[in-house]
Amino acid sequence: MTPRGNFDGNNILHPVRDTSAIAAISGMDTQALESLLDRCRAKLFEARKQRVHPARDEKIITAWNGLMLRAFATAAAVFEDASFPADRRQNAAFALATLRRDGRLLRTYKDGSARLNGYLEDYAFLADGLLALYEATGVDRWRDEALALAGQIIDRFSDPLGGPFFTTSSDHERLINRRATSTIMPCHRATRSQRK
């Protein structure tokens, strides 16, 4: 510890030497020093518990669940472990039952309630995760759900003038500027132009 501190004027306690070196300098037995440090850490922890704890963000985000589905399905294929998709089926069923209302995805879920209109990434990542789950399990339901979400992406997020997809759906709350993506181009537009 120093009068000026080592972080924004405060002291963040940390050892600058290993325990045996500190024991030798202080003339203590290493085990006795470690026992003393354990008691000090316990007291510091009790004092720290009196402070306001940092807030935690515990909401479930639809897009992130889709990314997780894809990751676990890929891991199942790489490690040739059929137990990965078994757990993910529960996750996929939860997402479709809880993060969807009247056929439309919602963005977040917390404390028993799903809310906020889903964004393009929610639809795209969940559809991709469901497709990966279908590839891992062969269960038609996941393919059908992925295709339904892909259809909604085209119907509700595409630009009727042929531009890129919008990040918000056509029935999203009114925004000053409805932002379009710059990296995802609708494949059905290329198909139409090829027909001409």
N, C-alpha and C positions, 0 to 999 in steps of 0.2 A: 504494500500500500504506500502511496505517496501523497503529500498534501495537495498536489495539483491533479491527481488522478491519472488514469490511463485511458479513459474513454469519456469524452464530453464532460470533463471535470469530476467524474465519479471514478471510483475504484472498482474494477471488475477483478475479483480475487482469482488468482491463478498461480500455480507454482512455476518459478523460473528455473528450478533445478529438479532433478528426480528425488524421490523420497530418501534414498540412501545417502545422497549428498547433503540434503537438509539435515538428516539425522546426525551425520558426522560433524557438521558445522555446529549444531546445537548441543552436541554431546549426549544425544538420546539414542536409545535402542530403536532400530528401524520399526519393529513391531509396535512398540509403544507410541512412536510418532504416527504410524498408520491408524492406530486405535484413536489417538487424539484427533486426527483429521476426520475420521468417520463421525466422531461426536460433534465436531464443529460443523460438518456438512449437514448433519441432522438438525442442529440448531438454526443454521442459515435457512434450511428448507422450511422449517416451521415459521420463521419470521417472514419468509417470502410468501407463504400461503396467506398471510394477512393482507397482502396487497391485492388490488383489483386485478383479476385475471384477464388476460387478453381475450377479446371476442373471437369466437371460432365460427367459421363459415361452414355449416354442415349440410347445406342444401345439395340435392342431387340435381345434376344438370344433364339433360337429355343427350346432348351432343357427346358429352364425355362418356356416357354409358355406351353409346354407339362405338366410340373409339376403343373402349374396354372390350366390347364384344369382339371386334375385329382382332385385337391383340391376343385374346385368349383362344380364339379359333385358329389363329396363325400358330400360336404356341402348341396347340393340340396337334397340328399337322407336323410341325418341326420335331416335336418330341415323341410323336406317335403315341400320344396318351389320350385315350378316349374319355377319361374322367373330366378333362377340361370343359368340353361342351356340355356335359351333364349339368354342371353348376351354372353355366351361362344360360341354359334354357330357362331357369328360374328368373334370372336377371332380365332376359328378353321378355318373358311373360309379364313380369312386374312393370317394365317400361311401357309395354303396350296397354296394359290394363290401367296403370296409374298416371302415366304422363300423356294420356290421350283423352280428349273429351269431344264427343260428337264427331269422331273421326279425325280430329285435328290434334296435332302434337302441342303440348305445352312445354315451356322452357325449363321450369324448375319444380322441385318437390321438396317440401320440408314440413315437419310436424303434422303429417297426415293430410297435407293440402298441396295440390299442384296448381301452378299459376303461371301467368304471362304467356302470350302467344309464342309459339315456336318460331325460330329463325331458320333460314336456309340451312345453316350448319347442323341444326338439330335433325332436320329431315334427312339431309345427305349422310351424316355420320351414322344415324340409327339405321337407315336403309342399308348402308355399307356393312355395318355390323351384323345385321340380320342376314344379309346375303352370305357373309362369311360363315355364320352359324349354319345356314342351309348347306353350304359346301362341306362343312365338318360333320354334319349329322344326316344329311339327306332327307330331312323332314320338310315336306312341301309347305307347311304353314309359314316357315320363316322366309322362303322365297316369295310366297304370295304377299306377305306383309311388306317385304322390301319393294316389290313391284308396285304395290298400292301407294307406298310413300313416294316412290319415284314419279308416279302419275300425278300426285299432288304437287310435287316440285314443279313439274312442267305446267300444270294448270294454274298454280297460285303464285309462283315465283318468277316465271319467265316474263320477258318484256314482249308485249304484243307487237312492238315495232321491230323486233328481231335483234335487239341488243342482248347483252349478257343478263344472267339471272339477277334479280334483286335479292338483297339480304333479308328483306321482310316480305311477308305475303301480301297479296292484293287486298285482304281484309284486315290487315294490321291497323293499329291506331294511326291516325293522320300524322305524318311527319313533315317538317319543312322541306326536307330533301330525302327522297326515297333512294337510298344508296344502292348502286349496282356492284356486283362483284367484278373484279378485273382478271381473275384467274380461271374461273369456271365458265366455259361457254356451253350453251345448250346444244347437245348433240343433235336434237331434232331439227335445229336450224340448218346444220350442215346437210342433213338428209334432204330437206326441202330444196336447198340451193342446188344440190346435185341433180334433182329432178328437172330443173329448169333448162 
